[in-house]
Amino acid sequence: MYGGISLIGWFHTIIGTAGILTGIYLLIRHNFIDIWSNLGMFYIICTLFTSGSSFFIFSATGSFNDAHLLSVLTILAIIAAFILDRFNFFSFLTKYLKELALSVTVLLSMLPTTAEVLKRLPPNDPFVNSIYDPLIMNFYISYILIYAVFALYQIFLINGGSYNDR
């Protein structure tokens, strides 16, 4: 262990950070996550490895917790996006559902990341002691509001024709 984090914890943290930064970049730069682009595939791989590795990190919690549930939801959202990309199950709604499934993976990754960062930094006097701290709740509310506005923006882009169906 280094800095109180196991080797799998460091792998999880580094890959997760790369994934979140890539996802945010793709959403800001391109408004969507193209799963078939090189950067989109990098995002998907990082996110899947991060979500999967979270199941091996029990030293901090000792059991399955809310962060693990978010990992399951993230993996399911990615699987759904690939299925929706391949099959037109919901007619005109398919592209909306696919893009919203991909963009929600960034939100689902940000929630436990924010809690972990605020519970660990600064090292000797962390900002919060609990995931139920008002500071974390304020971040969560902000993220959800930002996601809601961005999801509406994505719907507007798809509906307005500024969307290249990949």
N, C-alpha and C positions, 0 to 999 in steps of 0.2 A: 504494500500500500504506500501511496505517496500522497501526502496532503489529506489523509483520511479517506481517500478514494481508491477503490480496488482497480486492478488492471482492466477488468470488464467495465467498470464505472468510467474510467478514462476513455476507453474505446467508445462507449455509449455517448459520453459528453462531446467528444471531438466530432464523431460522425453526425450526431444530432445537431450540433452547432452548424456544421457545413450544410446539412439539409435545410435547416430553418433559414439560414442566410440565402441559400439558393432559391428556396421557395418564395421568400419575400422579394428577392430580385426579379424572379420571373413574373410575379404578379404585378410589381410596379412597372417593370420594363415592357412586358408583353400583355398584361391584363389577364392572362391565362397561363396554365401550366400545360405545355405540349408534351405529353408523355412519350412521344416518339422522337423528340429532339434530343441531342446529346445532353444538354443541360437538364432537360426534363427527366430523362432517364437517370441522370446522376441524382437528381432530387428524389425520385422514387426509390432508388436503391438505398440512399442514405436514410430515408425515412423508414423503409422496411427494416433495415439493419438496426436502427435506433429503437423502433417499436419492438422488434424481436428480442433485442438484447435487454430490454427493460425487464423481461421475465426472469432474467438471471441475476438481477440486482435486488436481493432481498435483505442485504445487510443493513440498509438504512431503515427499512420498514418492518421486516420480519414476516410479511405476508402480502397477499394480493391486496392492492389498495386502489384508490381512485385513479392514480396515474397509470396503473396497469390496465384499468378499464378503458382509459383514453387511448392506450396503445392498441387494444383490441379494436376499438372504433376506427382508429386510423387505418389499420390494416384492412378492415372491412370496407372503408371508403375507397381505398386504393383498388381493391378487388372489384368493387362495384364500378369504378371508373373504367377499368379495363374491359369489363363485361359490356358496359354501356357504349364504349368505343367500338366494340366488335359487333354488337347486336342492337338493332333498333327496336327495342322492346316497347318503348313508350311514345312512338311516333315523333311528333315535333318536340315533345318534352325531353327526349333522350339527351340532346346536346346540353340543355340547361342542367339536367341532373348530373351529367358527367362533369361539367365544369364546376358546379357547386360542390360535388364530392371531392374533387381535387383541391379546390381552394380551402375547404374546411379542414383538410389535413394539416395545413399550416396553423390554423387556429388551435386544433387539437394538440399540436406539438408545443405551441407557445404556452399553454396553460401550466403543465407540470414544469416546464423549463423555468418559467418566471418564479414559481414557488421554490424550486431548488436553488436558484441563484440568490433569491432574497433570504433563504434560510441558511446559506453558506457564507455569504459575503456581508461585510468584511469578516475575515476569518475569526477574529477574537470577539467580535460583537456584532452578530448578524442583524440585519434590519428587522427580521421577524423570527418568531419562535414557532409559529403554527401556520398551516395553510389557511386557517380561518381568520388570520389577522386582517384588519380592515384595509391595510395597504395592498395585500394580495387581492382581496375582493375588488378593490378599486381598479387594479390592473385587469382583472377578469372582466369586469363590466365594460371597461374601455375596449378591450379586445373584441368582445361580443358586439358592441356597437359599431366598431370599425368593420368587423366582418359583415354585419348586416348591411351597412351602407355599401361596402364593396360588392357584396353579392347582388344587391339591386343594380349596381353599376354594371356588373357582368351580364345580368339579365338584359339590361338596356342595350349593351353592346351586341349581344347575340340577336336580340329582337330588331335592332336597328341596322343589321347587315354588316357591322364591323367585325364580324367573326368569320375566320377561315376554318371551316369544318375540316378537321384533321383526320 
